[in-house]
Amino acid sequence: MQISCQVNLFGGLQVAAGNKTVRLTLPAGATVEQVLEELIALYGNKMEVQLKNMITREFVDYLLLINQKPVRLLANLDKPVQNGDELLVLSICSGG
């Protein structure tokens, strides 16, 4: 069984994908981390440098909205994605 989800991207992620919206089909039980890995598989290095620290190869933190509910990406990598979910990925900006 498979699920379908929509991922909305902004900023550098949108540039890397060449599109604001990406529809993915994944195995049932797929997690947020698997969604991100699928984006990297589809768009290669230009997506990987946006999503991962290129020294440690670990994901960097983004604000993730799942069906319009905000969560921190790194704290929810193992969260299962449901069929029809809409994910929105936003970079966390800091400044002073």
C-alpha positions in Angstrom: 0.0 0.0 0.0 1.2 3.5 -0.7 0.4 7.0 0.4 0.4 10.3 -1.4 1.4 13.6 0.2 2.0 17.2 -1.0 5.1 19.1 0.0 5.1 22.9 -0.3 8.6 24.4 -0.5 9.9 28.0 -0.1 13.2 29.8 -0.6 16.2 27.7 -1.4 14.2 24.5 -1.3 11.8 25.9 -3.9 14.8 26.9 -6.1 16.3 23.5 -5.7 13.2 21.7 -6.8 12.3 24.2 -9.5 8.8 24.2 -8.2 6.8 25.3 -5.2 4.8 22.2 -4.8 5.9 18.5 -5.0 3.6 15.5 -4.9 5.1 12.4 -3.6 4.0 8.7 -3.5 5.6 6.8 -0.7 5.2 3.4 1.1 2.5 3.3 3.8 4.1 4.1 7.1 6.7 6.5 5.6 8.1 9.1 8.0 9.0 12.8 7.6 12.6 11.7 7.2 11.7 9.5 4.3 9.8 12.4 2.7 13.0 14.5 2.9 15.2 11.7 1.6 12.8 11.3 -1.3 13.2 15.0 -2.1 17.0 14.5 -2.1 16.6 11.5 -4.4 14.5 13.5 -6.8 16.5 16.7 -6.9 20.0 15.6 -5.9 22.8 17.7 -4.5 21.0 21.0 -4.8 18.3 19.8 -2.5 20.7 18.0 -0.2 22.7 21.2 0.5 19.5 22.9 1.5 18.3 20.1 3.9 21.5 18.8 5.4 24.6 20.1 7.1 27.2 19.1 4.5 29.9 18.3 7.1 27.8 16.1 9.4 25.3 15.0 6.7 22.6 15.4 9.3 19.4 17.3 8.6 19.2 21.0 9.7 16.2 22.3 11.5 13.3 23.8 9.6 9.8 24.8 10.7 7.5 22.1 9.4 3.8 22.5 9.1 1.8 19.2 8.8 -1.7 20.0 7.7 -1.2 23.6 9.0 0.0 22.5 12.4 3.6 23.7 13.2 6.2 21.3 14.5 10.0 21.4 14.6 11.5 19.2 11.8 14.3 17.6 13.8 12.0 16.6 16.6 9.6 14.9 14.2 11.8 13.1 11.7 10.2 9.8 12.8 6.6 11.1 12.6 4.5 9.0 10.2 3.1 10.8 7.2 -0.6 10.0 6.4 -2.2 9.7 3.0 -3.3 13.1 1.9 -1.1 15.1 4.3 0.2 18.5 3.3 3.7 19.4 4.5 5.1 22.9 4.3 8.8 23.4 4.9 10.1 26.8 6.0 13.6 27.8 7.0 14.0 29.1 10.5 15.5 32.6 10.3 17.3 34.3 13.0 18.7 37.7 13.2 19.6 40.6 15.4 
